[in-house]
Amino acid sequence: MVFTSKAHLKASVQDFSVRFARREFCVAESKPKLLKVVCKYDEATGCNWMLQVGFKAKTGLFKITKYLGPHTYLMNEISINYCNLGKSMIAAHLLGMVHQDPAYDIKYVQQNVKNRFGFDISYHNAWHALKAAREEVYGTWESSMRKLPKYMVALQKWNSETVVASRH
């Protein structure tokens, strides 16, 4: 397999780990042109699962250079704190829903993650993922406040009778 960027590569490994392998991994080595991930439980269980990806200058793509798999241990239960299902992955999944409904509720985030990925997530994790998705779609409160003066100037320019008075 090949990947166009390291970000695409990381997202693909994370997605595969969460949705299909249903196993946790840890990054063993990460350099600008190399990524090596191993089973989170390699020392405890002797699982030798490993994936190594390198950047190929000739093609300008990241390519899997070494793969030792599949995982050799069975998970008895999957933790509610599954480490590879982070807020950024959940937030990316929520972008469309948040765009359609800015008031999207946390209980629906938890339900949606359960349906999509098969994992229960805590209220805390759902809240942080939802916050990240909203900030991606609409920006932060701070960025909105920075844009407000420019908006007011434009409003006055195009609507000459508009009066703007601000107090900071």
Biotite code that builds the C-alpha atoms (Angstrom):
import biotite.structure as struc

atoms = struc.array([
    struc.Atom([0.000, 0.000, 0.000], chain_id="A", res_id=1, res_name="MET", atom_name="CA", element="C"),
    struc.Atom([1.078, 3.565, -0.647], chain_id="A", res_id=2, res_name="VAL", atom_name="CA", element="C"),
    struc.Atom([0.048, 6.844, 0.967], chain_id="A", res_id=3, res_name="PHE", atom_name="CA", element="C"),
    struc.Atom([0.238, 10.398, -0.325], chain_id="A", res_id=4, res_name="THR", atom_name="CA", element="C"),
    struc.Atom([1.274, 11.941, 3.005], chain_id="A", res_id=5, res_name="SER", atom_name="CA", element="C"),
    struc.Atom([2.295, 10.981, 6.497], chain_id="A", res_id=6, res_name="LYS", atom_name="CA", element="C"),
    struc.Atom([-1.004, 12.391, 7.818], chain_id="A", res_id=7, res_name="ALA", atom_name="CA", element="C"),
    struc.Atom([-2.936, 10.126, 5.400], chain_id="A", res_id=8, res_name="HIS", atom_name="CA", element="C"),
    struc.Atom([-0.777, 7.198, 6.468], chain_id="A", res_id=9, res_name="LEU", atom_name="CA", element="C"),
    struc.Atom([-1.400, 7.793, 10.194], chain_id="A", res_id=10, res_name="LYS", atom_name="CA", element="C"),
    struc.Atom([-5.140, 8.202, 9.638], chain_id="A", res_id=11, res_name="ALA", atom_name="CA", element="C"),
    struc.Atom([-5.268, 4.956, 7.634], chain_id="A", res_id=12, res_name="SER", atom_name="CA", element="C"),
    struc.Atom([-3.337, 2.962, 10.243], chain_id="A", res_id=13, res_name="VAL", atom_name="CA", element="C"),
    struc.Atom([-5.560, 4.370, 12.995], chain_id="A", res_id=14, res_name="GLN", atom_name="CA", element="C"),
    struc.Atom([-8.749, 3.644, 11.039], chain_id="A", res_id=15, res_name="ASP", atom_name="CA", element="C"),
    struc.Atom([-7.657, 0.074, 10.287], chain_id="A", res_id=16, res_name="PHE", atom_name="CA", element="C"),
    struc.Atom([-6.647, -0.493, 13.893], chain_id="A", res_id=17, res_name="SER", atom_name="CA", element="C"),
    struc.Atom([-9.976, 0.748, 15.246], chain_id="A", res_id=18, res_name="VAL", atom_name="CA", element="C"),
    struc.Atom([-12.485, -0.594, 12.732], chain_id="A", res_id=19, res_name="ARG", atom_name="CA", element="C"),
    struc.Atom([-10.967, -3.854, 11.478], chain_id="A", res_id=20, res_name="PHE", atom_name="CA", element="C"),
    struc.Atom([-8.088, -5.176, 13.590], chain_id="A", res_id=21, res_name="ALA", atom_name="CA", element="C"),
    struc.Atom([-9.700, -3.915, 16.818], chain_id="A", res_id=22, res_name="ARG", atom_name="CA", element="C"),
    struc.Atom([-6.276, -3.889, 18.438], chain_id="A", res_id=23, res_name="ARG", atom_name="CA", element="C"),
    struc.Atom([-4.256, -1.084, 19.972], chain_id="A", res_id=24, res_name="GLU", atom_name="CA", element="C"),
    struc.Atom([-0.881, 0.023, 18.654], chain_id="A", res_id=25, res_name="PHE", atom_name="CA", element="C"),
    struc.Atom([1.860, 2.358, 19.798], chain_id="A", res_id=26, res_name="CYS", atom_name="CA", element="C"),
    struc.Atom([4.234, 4.418, 17.715], chain_id="A", res_id=27, res_name="VAL", atom_name="CA", element="C"),
    struc.Atom([7.696, 2.920, 18.213], chain_id="A", res_id=28, res_name="ALA", atom_name="CA", element="C"),
    struc.Atom([9.498, 5.342, 15.901], chain_id="A", res_id=29, res_name="GLU", atom_name="CA", element="C"),
    struc.Atom([8.432, 8.425, 14.008], chain_id="A", res_id=30, res_name="SER", atom_name="CA", element="C"),
    struc.Atom([10.659, 10.539, 11.795], chain_id="A", res_id=31, res_name="LYS", atom_name="CA", element="C"),
    struc.Atom([9.682, 12.811, 8.892], chain_id="A", res_id=32, res_name="PRO", atom_name="CA", element="C"),
    struc.Atom([10.212, 9.963, 6.405], chain_id="A", res_id=33, res_name="LYS", atom_name="CA", element="C"),
    struc.Atom([9.542, 6.918, 8.594], chain_id="A", res_id=34, res_name="LEU", atom_name="CA", element="C"),
    struc.Atom([6.781, 5.528, 10.791], chain_id="A", res_id=35, res_name="LEU", atom_name="CA", element="C"),
    struc.Atom([7.011, 2.317, 12.789], chain_id="A", res_id=36, res_name="LYS", atom_name="CA", element="C"),
    struc.Atom([4.094, 1.084, 14.904], chain_id="A", res_id=37, res_name="VAL", atom_name="CA", element="C"),
    struc.Atom([3.956, -1.999, 17.119], chain_id="A", res_id=38, res_name="VAL", atom_name="CA", element="C"),
    struc.Atom([1.348, -3.847, 19.136], chain_id="A", res_id=39, res_name="CYS", atom_name="CA", element="C"),
    struc.Atom([0.635, -2.044, 22.406], chain_id="A", res_id=40, res_name="LYS", atom_name="CA", element="C"),
    struc.Atom([0.799, -5.372, 24.218], chain_id="A", res_id=41, res_name="TYR", atom_name="CA", element="C"),
    struc.Atom([3.924, -6.762, 22.542], chain_id="A", res_id=42, res_name="ASP", atom_name="CA", element="C"),
    struc.Atom([5.945, -7.099, 25.744], chain_id="A", res_id=43, res_name="GLU", atom_name="CA", element="C"),
    struc.Atom([3.086, -8.444, 27.891], chain_id="A", res_id=44, res_name="ALA", atom_name="CA", element="C"),
    struc.Atom([1.787, -11.001, 25.380], chain_id="A", res_id=45, res_name="THR", atom_name="CA", element="C"),
    struc.Atom([4.689, -11.598, 23.002], chain_id="A", res_id=46, res_name="GLY", atom_name="CA", element="C"),
    struc.Atom([2.658, -10.293, 20.070], chain_id="A", res_id=47, res_name="CYS", atom_name="CA", element="C"),
    struc.Atom([5.072, -9.475, 17.238], chain_id="A", res_id=48, res_name="ASN", atom_name="CA", element="C"),
    struc.Atom([2.683, -7.371, 15.135], chain_id="A", res_id=49, res_name="TRP", atom_name="CA", element="C"),
    struc.Atom([4.558, -4.500, 13.531], chain_id="A", res_id=50, res_name="MET", atom_name="CA", element="C"),
    struc.Atom([4.124, -2.112, 10.609], chain_id="A", res_id=51, res_name="LEU", atom_name="CA", element="C"),
    struc.Atom([6.897, 0.022, 9.149], chain_id="A", res_id=52, res_name="GLN", atom_name="CA", element="C"),
    struc.Atom([6.372, 2.628, 6.452], chain_id="A", res_id=53, res_name="VAL", atom_name="CA", element="C"),
    struc.Atom([9.010, 4.679, 4.687], chain_id="A", res_id=54, res_name="GLY", atom_name="CA", element="C"),
    struc.Atom([9.010, 7.612, 2.295], chain_id="A", res_id=55, res_name="PHE", atom_name="CA", element="C"),
    struc.Atom([10.149, 6.768, -1.234], chain_id="A", res_id=56, res_name="LYS", atom_name="CA", element="C"),
    struc.Atom([11.750, 9.823, -2.843], chain_id="A", res_id=57, res_name="ALA", atom_name="CA", element="C"),
    struc.Atom([11.453, 8.310, -6.321], chain_id="A", res_id=58, res_name="LYS", atom_name="CA", element="C"),
    struc.Atom([7.638, 8.232, -6.175], chain_id="A", res_id=59, res_name="THR", atom_name="CA", element="C"),
    struc.Atom([7.064, 10.898, -3.523], chain_id="A", res_id=60, res_name="GLY", atom_name="CA", element="C"),
    struc.Atom([4.840, 8.459, -1.600], chain_id="A", res_id=61, res_name="LEU", atom_name="CA", element="C"),
    struc.Atom([4.938, 6.614, 1.707], chain_id="A", res_id=62, res_name="PHE", atom_name="CA", element="C"),
    struc.Atom([5.081, 2.845, 1.186], chain_id="A", res_id=63, res_name="LYS", atom_name="CA", element="C"),
    struc.Atom([4.780, -0.094, 3.583], chain_id="A", res_id=64, res_name="ILE", atom_name="CA", element="C"),
    struc.Atom([8.281, -1.540, 3.817], chain_id="A", res_id=65, res_name="THR", atom_name="CA", element="C"),
    struc.Atom([7.796, -4.141, 6.539], chain_id="A", res_id=66, res_name="LYS", atom_name="CA", element="C"),
    struc.Atom([4.765, -5.869, 8.019], chain_id="A", res_id=67, res_name="TYR", atom_name="CA", element="C"),
    struc.Atom([4.696, -8.566, 10.678], chain_id="A", res_id=68, res_name="LEU", atom_name="CA", element="C"),
    struc.Atom([1.157, -9.688, 11.313], chain_id="A", res_id=69, res_name="GLY", atom_name="CA", element="C"),
    struc.Atom([-1.478, -10.519, 12.241], chain_id="A", res_id=70, res_name="PRO", atom_name="CA", element="C"),
    struc.Atom([-1.704, -9.870, 15.980], chain_id="A", res_id=71, res_name="HIS", atom_name="CA", element="C"),
    struc.Atom([-1.055, -13.080, 17.917], chain_id="A", res_id=72, res_name="THR", atom_name="CA", element="C"),
    struc.Atom([-3.107, -12.390, 21.020], chain_id="A", res_id=73, res_name="TYR", atom_name="CA", element="C"),
    struc.Atom([-6.823, -12.256, 21.709], chain_id="A", res_id=74, res_name="LEU", atom_name="CA", element="C"),
    struc.Atom([-8.366, -9.287, 23.445], chain_id="A", res_id=75, res_name="MET", atom_name="CA", element="C"),
    struc.Atom([-10.776, -10.337, 26.176], chain_id="A", res_id=76, res_name="ASN", atom_name="CA", element="C"),
    struc.Atom([-12.403, -6.925, 26.377], chain_id="A", res_id=77, res_name="GLU", atom_name="CA", element="C"),
    struc.Atom([-11.961, -3.589, 24.724], chain_id="A", res_id=78, res_name="ILE", atom_name="CA", element="C"),
    struc.Atom([-11.413, -0.688, 27.045], chain_id="A", res_id=79, res_name="SER", atom_name="CA", element="C"),
    struc.Atom([-13.610, 2.396, 27.093], chain_id="A", res_id=80, res_name="ILE", atom_name="CA", element="C"),
    struc.Atom([-10.271, 4.240, 26.912], chain_id="A", res_id=81, res_name="ASN", atom_name="CA", element="C"),
    struc.Atom([-9.177, 2.581, 23.668], chain_id="A", res_id=82, res_name="TYR", atom_name="CA", element="C"),
    struc.Atom([-6.075, 4.670, 22.994], chain_id="A", res_id=83, res_name="CYS", atom_name="CA", element="C"),
    struc.Atom([-6.171, 4.731, 19.167], chain_id="A", res_id=84, res_name="ASN", atom_name="CA", element="C"),
    struc.Atom([-9.715, 6.085, 19.026], chain_id="A", res_id=85, res_name="LEU", atom_name="CA", element="C"),
    struc.Atom([-8.789, 9.654, 19.886], chain_id="A", res_id=86, res_name="GLY", atom_name="CA", element="C"),
    struc.Atom([-10.650, 12.924, 19.751], chain_id="A", res_id=87, res_name="LYS", atom_name="CA", element="C"),
    struc.Atom([-9.175, 13.872, 16.370], chain_id="A", res_id=88, res_name="SER", atom_name="CA", element="C"),
    struc.Atom([-10.399, 10.653, 14.746], chain_id="A", res_id=89, res_name="MET", atom_name="CA", element="C"),
    struc.Atom([-13.857, 11.035, 16.273], chain_id="A", res_id=90, res_name="ILE", atom_name="CA", element="C"),
    struc.Atom([-13.943, 14.753, 15.388], chain_id="A", res_id=91, res_name="ALA", atom_name="CA", element="C"),
    struc.Atom([-13.105, 13.992, 11.750], chain_id="A", res_id=92, res_name="ALA", atom_name="CA", element="C"),
    struc.Atom([-16.000, 11.530, 11.702], chain_id="A", res_id=93, res_name="HIS", atom_name="CA", element="C"),
    struc.Atom([-18.357, 14.154, 13.195], chain_id="A", res_id=94, res_name="LEU", atom_name="CA", element="C"),
    struc.Atom([-17.588, 17.059, 10.826], chain_id="A", res_id=95, res_name="LEU", atom_name="CA", element="C"),
    struc.Atom([-20.558, 16.508, 8.509], chain_id="A", res_id=96, res_name="GLY", atom_name="CA", element="C"),
    struc.Atom([-22.997, 16.054, 11.364], chain_id="A", res_id=97, res_name="MET", atom_name="CA", element="C"),
    struc.Atom([-21.778, 19.158, 13.185], chain_id="A", res_id=98, res_name="VAL", atom_name="CA", element="C"),
    struc.Atom([-21.965, 21.158, 9.967], chain_id="A", res_id=99, res_name="HIS", atom_name="CA", element="C"),
    struc.Atom([-25.607, 20.125, 9.529], chain_id="A", res_id=100, res_name="GLN", atom_name="CA", element="C"),
    struc.Atom([-26.514, 20.575, 13.197], chain_id="A", res_id=101, res_name="ASP", atom_name="CA", element="C"),
    struc.Atom([-24.291, 22.849, 15.324], chain_id="A", res_id=102, res_name="PRO", atom_name="CA", element="C"),
    struc.Atom([-26.258, 21.774, 18.420], chain_id="A", res_id=103, res_name="ALA", atom_name="CA", element="C"),
    struc.Atom([-25.410, 18.076, 17.878], chain_id="A", res_id=104, res_name="TYR", atom_name="CA", element="C"),
    struc.Atom([-25.699, 16.445, 21.310], chain_id="A", res_id=105, res_name="ASP", atom_name="CA", element="C"),
    struc.Atom([-23.013, 14.493, 23.168], chain_id="A", res_id=106, res_name="ILE", atom_name="CA", element="C"),
    struc.Atom([-25.286, 11.473, 23.707], chain_id="A", res_id=107, res_name="LYS", atom_name="CA", element="C"),
    struc.Atom([-25.557, 11.210, 19.913], chain_id="A", res_id=108, res_name="TYR", atom_name="CA", element="C"),
    struc.Atom([-21.788, 11.418, 19.609], chain_id="A", res_id=109, res_name="VAL", atom_name="CA", element="C"),
    struc.Atom([-21.455, 8.444, 21.960], chain_id="A", res_id=110, res_name="GLN", atom_name="CA", element="C"),
    struc.Atom([-24.172, 6.543, 20.076], chain_id="A", res_id=111, res_name="GLN", atom_name="CA", element="C"),
    struc.Atom([-22.648, 7.377, 16.694], chain_id="A", res_id=112, res_name="ASN", atom_name="CA", element="C"),
    struc.Atom([-19.170, 6.234, 17.751], chain_id="A", res_id=113, res_name="VAL", atom_name="CA", element="C"),
    struc.Atom([-20.639, 2.990, 19.089], chain_id="A", res_id=114, res_name="LYS", atom_name="CA", element="C"),
    struc.Atom([-22.450, 2.373, 15.779], chain_id="A", res_id=115, res_name="ASN", atom_name="CA", element="C"),
    struc.Atom([-19.537, 3.371, 13.530], chain_id="A", res_id=116, res_name="ARG", atom_name="CA", element="C"),
    struc.Atom([-16.526, 1.973, 15.389], chain_id="A", res_id=117, res_name="PHE", atom_name="CA", element="C"),
    struc.Atom([-18.046, -0.509, 17.827], chain_id="A", res_id=118, res_name="GLY", atom_name="CA", element="C"),
    struc.Atom([-16.642, 1.187, 20.928], chain_id="A", res_id=119, res_name="PHE", atom_name="CA", element="C"),
    struc.Atom([-18.211, 2.926, 23.887], chain_id="A", res_id=120, res_name="ASP", atom_name="CA", element="C"),
    struc.Atom([-16.547, 6.233, 24.699], chain_id="A", res_id=121, res_name="ILE", atom_name="CA", element="C"),
    struc.Atom([-16.762, 8.271, 27.858], chain_id="A", res_id=122, res_name="SER", atom_name="CA", element="C"),
    struc.Atom([-18.771, 11.477, 28.117], chain_id="A", res_id=123, res_name="TYR", atom_name="CA", element="C"),
    struc.Atom([-15.463, 13.334, 28.568], chain_id="A", res_id=124, res_name="HIS", atom_name="CA", element="C"),
    struc.Atom([-13.996, 11.974, 25.310], chain_id="A", res_id=125, res_name="ASN", atom_name="CA", element="C"),
    struc.Atom([-17.241, 12.624, 23.421], chain_id="A", res_id=126, res_name="ALA", atom_name="CA", element="C"),
    struc.Atom([-17.328, 16.212, 24.688], chain_id="A", res_id=127, res_name="TRP", atom_name="CA", element="C"),
    struc.Atom([-13.723, 16.898, 23.612], chain_id="A", res_id=128, res_name="HIS", atom_name="CA", element="C"),
    struc.Atom([-14.267, 15.337, 20.178], chain_id="A", res_id=129, res_name="ALA", atom_name="CA", element="C"),
    struc.Atom([-17.455, 17.339, 19.650], chain_id="A", res_id=130, res_name="LEU", atom_name="CA", element="C"),
    struc.Atom([-15.667, 20.543, 20.714], chain_id="A", res_id=131, res_name="LYS", atom_name="CA", element="C"),
    struc.Atom([-12.838, 19.808, 18.248], chain_id="A", res_id=132, res_name="ALA", atom_name="CA", element="C"),
    struc.Atom([-15.331, 19.162, 15.427], chain_id="A", res_id=133, res_name="ALA", atom_name="CA", element="C"),
    struc.Atom([-17.208, 22.394, 16.138], chain_id="A", res_id=134, res_name="ARG", atom_name="CA", element="C"),
    struc.Atom([-13.941, 24.353, 16.174], chain_id="A", res_id=135, res_name="GLU", atom_name="CA", element="C"),
    struc.Atom([-12.913, 22.782, 12.869], chain_id="A", res_id=136, res_name="GLU", atom_name="CA", element="C"),
    struc.Atom([-16.222, 23.715, 11.240], chain_id="A", res_id=137, res_name="VAL", atom_name="CA", element="C"),
    struc.Atom([-16.958, 27.079, 12.874], chain_id="A", res_id=138, res_name="TYR", atom_name="CA", element="C"),
    struc.Atom([-13.680, 28.206, 14.430], chain_id="A", res_id=139, res_name="GLY", atom_name="CA", element="C"),
    struc.Atom([-13.026, 29.062, 18.059], chain_id="A", res_id=140, res_name="THR", atom_name="CA", element="C"),
    struc.Atom([-14.623, 31.820, 20.117], chain_id="A", res_id=141, res_name="TRP", atom_name="CA", element="C"),
    struc.Atom([-11.309, 33.643, 19.980], chain_id="A", res_id=142, res_name="GLU", atom_name="CA", element="C"),
    struc.Atom([-11.061, 33.490, 16.175], chain_id="A", res_id=143, res_name="SER", atom_name="CA", element="C"),
    struc.Atom([-14.651, 34.740, 15.892], chain_id="A", res_id=144, res_name="SER", atom_name="CA", element="C"),
    struc.Atom([-13.878, 37.686, 18.145], chain_id="A", res_id=145, res_name="MET", atom_name="CA", element="C"),
    struc.Atom([-10.819, 38.559, 16.048], chain_id="A", res_id=146, res_name="ARG", atom_name="CA", element="C"),
    struc.Atom([-13.001, 38.641, 12.914], chain_id="A", res_id=147, res_name="LYS", atom_name="CA", element="C"),
    struc.Atom([-15.693, 40.825, 14.479], chain_id="A", res_id=148, res_name="LEU", atom_name="CA", element="C"),
    struc.Atom([-14.027, 44.251, 13.922], chain_id="A", res_id=149, res_name="PRO", atom_name="CA", element="C"),
    struc.Atom([-13.511, 43.520, 10.197], chain_id="A", res_id=150, res_name="LYS", atom_name="CA", element="C"),
    struc.Atom([-17.122, 42.405, 9.931], chain_id="A", res_id=151, res_name="TYR", atom_name="CA", element="C"),
    struc.Atom([-18.338, 45.609, 11.574], chain_id="A", res_id=152, res_name="MET", atom_name="CA", element="C"),
    struc.Atom([-16.249, 47.777, 9.220], chain_id="A", res_id=153, res_name="VAL", atom_name="CA", element="C"),
    struc.Atom([-17.676, 45.923, 6.201], chain_id="A", res_id=154, res_name="ALA", atom_name="CA", element="C"),
    struc.Atom([-21.181, 46.255, 7.603], chain_id="A", res_id=155, res_name="LEU", atom_name="CA", element="C"),
    struc.Atom([-20.760, 50.026, 7.963], chain_id="A", res_id=156, res_name="GLN", atom_name="CA", element="C"),
    struc.Atom([-19.215, 50.326, 4.507], chain_id="A", res_id=157, res_name="LYS", atom_name="CA", element="C"),
    struc.Atom([-22.097, 48.608, 2.721], chain_id="A", res_id=158, res_name="TRP", atom_name="CA", element="C"),
    struc.Atom([-24.868, 49.897, 4.997], chain_id="A", res_id=159, res_name="ASN", atom_name="CA", element="C"),
    struc.Atom([-24.013, 53.549, 5.525], chain_id="A", res_id=160, res_name="SER", atom_name="CA", element="C"),
    struc.Atom([-26.720, 54.127, 8.141], chain_id="A", res_id=161, res_name="GLU", atom_name="CA", element="C"),
    struc.Atom([-25.377, 51.383, 10.393], chain_id="A", res_id=162, res_name="THR", atom_name="CA", element="C"),
    struc.Atom([-23.889, 52.641, 13.650], chain_id="A", res_id=163, res_name="VAL", atom_name="CA", element="C"),
    struc.Atom([-21.302, 50.477, 15.364], chain_id="A", res_id=164, res_name="VAL", atom_name="CA", element="C"),
    struc.Atom([-20.224, 51.116, 18.916], chain_id="A", res_id=165, res_name="ALA", atom_name="CA", element="C"),
    struc.Atom([-18.028, 48.619, 20.668], chain_id="A", res_id=166, res_name="SER", atom_name="CA", element="C"),
    struc.Atom([-16.577, 48.452, 24.119], chain_id="A", res_id=167, res_name="ARG", atom_name="CA", element="C"),
    struc.Atom([-13.738, 46.110, 24.862], chain_id="A", res_id=168, res_name="HIS", atom_name="CA", element="C"),
])
